[in-house]
Amino acid sequence: MKTRNDEVIGLFQDKVTELLLRHRSILDSLSKHAESSARVNRSITKTVTSCGCISINACRQQLPPEVSLESCRDYLSSHIEGELCEHCKEVIEEEIGNHLFYLVAICSLLGFRLEDILNGEHERLNALGFFRLS
């Protein structure tokens, strides 16, 4: 059964495929995907180093020895302090959107439907649960 999310993902992939002219070569799409990944990372880094709306306070994650897998998230930190300002949020969102464009372009060029991949991964997560940890 197709959900509304599947429809949106399908429409997005169809639009990407329609607009995919300059980066029709798989090599172009692969290199643009790698570049867009770096741009996502750079935009997040700049929120700390340029804007300062968030900071990163990283240290070794400490878990009590008796903690169960299900309650681990109660003890783990993202290491992020603060909240993204509107400007940084917009920039990061745009960079993630570009990154998704090239990911979907790669899917299209290789004949994959992103909604099928996402649904398959969702089923694996449901079946394997914490045993699918990466």
C-alpha positions in Angstrom: 0.0 0.0 0.0 1.4 3.4 -1.1 1.6 6.1 1.6 1.5 9.8 1.1 5.3 9.8 1.8 5.9 7.3 -0.9 4.0 9.5 -3.3 6.0 12.6 -2.4 9.3 10.6 -2.7 8.1 9.3 -6.1 7.2 12.7 -7.3 10.5 14.1 -6.1 12.4 11.3 -8.0 10.4 11.9 -11.1 11.2 15.6 -11.0 14.9 15.0 -10.4 15.0 12.5 -13.3 13.2 15.1 -15.6 15.7 17.8 -14.6 18.8 15.7 -14.8 20.6 17.1 -17.8 24.0 18.5 -16.8 24.8 15.6 -14.5 23.4 12.8 -16.6 26.7 10.9 -16.4 26.9 8.6 -13.4 30.4 10.0 -12.8 29.1 13.6 -12.7 26.3 12.6 -10.3 28.8 10.6 -8.1 31.2 13.6 -7.8 28.4 16.1 -7.2 27.0 13.8 -4.5 30.4 13.7 -2.8 30.7 17.5 -3.1 27.2 18.1 -1.7 28.1 15.9 1.3 31.1 18.1 2.0 28.9 21.2 1.7 26.4 19.7 4.3 29.3 19.1 6.6 30.8 22.6 6.0 27.4 24.3 6.6 27.1 22.5 9.9 30.6 23.3 10.9 30.0 27.0 10.1 27.1 27.1 12.5 29.7 26.5 15.2 32.7 28.4 13.9 31.1 31.4 12.2 27.6 31.9 13.7 28.0 30.2 17.0 24.3 29.4 17.4 25.3 25.9 18.4 28.4 24.5 20.0 29.8 21.0 20.1 31.0 19.7 23.4 32.2 16.2 22.7 33.5 13.6 25.1 33.5 9.9 25.5 30.0 8.5 25.8 29.5 6.9 29.3 27.1 4.0 29.7 26.4 2.4 33.1 27.3 -1.3 32.8 23.8 -2.5 33.6 21.9 -0.4 31.1 19.8 -2.2 28.5 20.0 -1.5 24.8 16.5 0.0 24.9 17.5 2.6 27.5 20.9 3.5 26.0 19.5 6.6 24.3 18.8 8.0 27.8 22.5 8.1 28.5 23.9 9.1 25.1 24.4 12.7 23.9 24.4 14.3 20.5 27.2 16.6 21.8 25.2 19.6 20.4 24.5 22.5 22.6 22.2 25.3 21.7 19.8 25.6 18.8 20.2 26.5 15.1 19.3 30.0 14.3 16.9 30.6 11.4 19.7 31.5 8.9 21.8 28.4 9.7 18.7 26.2 9.6 17.9 27.5 6.1 21.4 27.0 4.8 21.7 23.5 6.2 18.3 22.6 4.9 19.2 23.8 1.4 22.5 21.9 1.4 20.7 18.7 2.5 18.1 19.3 -0.3 21.0 19.5 -2.8 22.5 16.3 -1.3 19.2 14.5 -1.7 18.9 15.7 -5.3 22.2 14.0 -6.2 21.4 10.9 -4.2 18.1 10.5 -6.1 19.9 11.2 -9.3 22.2 8.3 -8.6 19.2 6.1 -7.8 17.5 7.1 -11.1 20.6 6.6 -13.2 21.0 3.1 -11.7 17.3 2.2 -12.1 16.4 2.3 -8.4 13.2 3.8 -6.9 14.1 5.6 -3.7 10.7 4.8 -2.1 11.5 1.1 -2.7 14.9 1.4 -1.0 13.4 3.4 1.9 10.6 0.9 2.4 13.0 -2.1 2.3 15.3 -0.4 4.8 12.3 0.4 7.0 11.2 -3.3 6.9 14.8 -4.4 7.8 14.9 -1.9 10.7 11.6 -3.2 12.0 12.7 -6.9 11.7 16.2 -6.5 13.1 15.7 -3.7 15.6 18.8 -3.0 17.6 20.6 -5.8 15.9 20.8 -3.5 12.8 22.9 -0.9 14.7 25.6 0.7 12.7 
